[in-house]
Amino acid sequence: MESIEGIATYPMISLLIFFVFFALLFWWVLTARKEYINEVSQIPLEDNNQNNHVL
């Protein structure tokens, strides 16, 4: 692998993408409105879903 020129840049780019993604996700979690989080957390528990299919 060392024979490929510029191969060291790919792990650095991957680490940068990984870090940026989780930093943005962390920022979104910290700035999300509490009402929105509560509303979204109740969606799986609501029984008025029109897509209920019995197998």
The 8 nearest C-alpha neighbors of each residue, nearest first, counted from 0:
[[1, 2, 3, 6, 4, 7, 5, 9],
 [2, 0, 3, 6, 4, 7, 5, 8],
 [1, 3, 0, 4, 6, 5, 7, 8],
 [4, 2, 1, 6, 0, 5, 7, 8],
 [3, 5, 6, 2, 1, 7, 0, 8],
 [4, 6, 7, 8, 3, 9, 1, 2],
 [5, 7, 8, 4, 3, 9, 1, 0],
 [8, 6, 5, 9, 10, 11, 4, 1],
 [7, 9, 11, 6, 10, 5, 12, 13],
 [8, 10, 12, 11, 7, 6, 13, 5],
 [11, 9, 13, 12, 8, 14, 7, 6],
 [10, 12, 14, 8, 9, 13, 15, 7],
 [11, 13, 15, 9, 14, 10, 8, 16],
 [14, 12, 10, 16, 15, 11, 17, 9],
 [15, 13, 17, 11, 12, 16, 18, 10],
 [14, 16, 12, 18, 13, 17, 19, 11],
 [15, 17, 13, 19, 14, 18, 20, 12],
 [18, 16, 14, 20, 15, 19, 13, 21],
 [17, 19, 15, 21, 20, 16, 22, 14],
 [20, 18, 22, 16, 21, 17, 15, 23],
 [21, 19, 23, 17, 18, 22, 16, 24],
 [20, 22, 24, 23, 18, 19, 25, 17],
 [21, 23, 19, 25, 24, 20, 18, 26],
 [24, 22, 26, 20, 21, 25, 19, 27],
 [23, 25, 21, 27, 26, 22, 20, 28],
 [24, 26, 22, 28, 23, 27, 21, 29],
 [25, 27, 23, 29, 24, 28, 22, 30],
 [28, 26, 24, 30, 25, 29, 31, 23],
 [29, 27, 25, 31, 26, 30, 24, 23],
 [28, 30, 26, 27, 31, 25, 32, 24],
 [29, 31, 27, 28, 26, 32, 25, 33],
 [32, 30, 28, 27, 29, 33, 36, 35],
 [31, 33, 35, 34, 30, 36, 29, 28],
 [32, 34, 36, 35, 37, 31, 38, 30],
 [35, 33, 37, 32, 36, 38, 31, 39],
 [36, 34, 38, 32, 37, 33, 39, 31],
 [35, 37, 33, 39, 34, 38, 40, 32],
 [36, 38, 40, 34, 35, 39, 33, 41],
 [39, 37, 35, 41, 36, 40, 34, 42],
 [40, 38, 36, 41, 42, 37, 35, 43],
 [39, 41, 37, 38, 42, 36, 43, 44],
 [40, 42, 44, 39, 38, 43, 37, 45],
 [41, 43, 39, 44, 45, 40, 38, 46],
 [44, 42, 41, 45, 40, 46, 39, 48],
 [43, 45, 41, 42, 46, 40, 47, 48],
 [46, 44, 42, 43, 47, 41, 48, 40],
 [45, 47, 48, 44, 43, 49, 42, 51],
 [48, 46, 45, 49, 51, 50, 44, 42],
 [47, 49, 50, 46, 51, 45, 42, 43],
 [50, 48, 51, 47, 52, 46, 45, 53],
 [51, 49, 48, 52, 47, 53, 46, 45],
 [52, 50, 49, 48, 53, 47, 46, 54],
 [53, 51, 50, 54, 49, 48, 46, 47],
 [52, 54, 51, 50, 49, 48, 46, 47],
 [53, 52, 51, 50, 49, 48, 46, 47]]
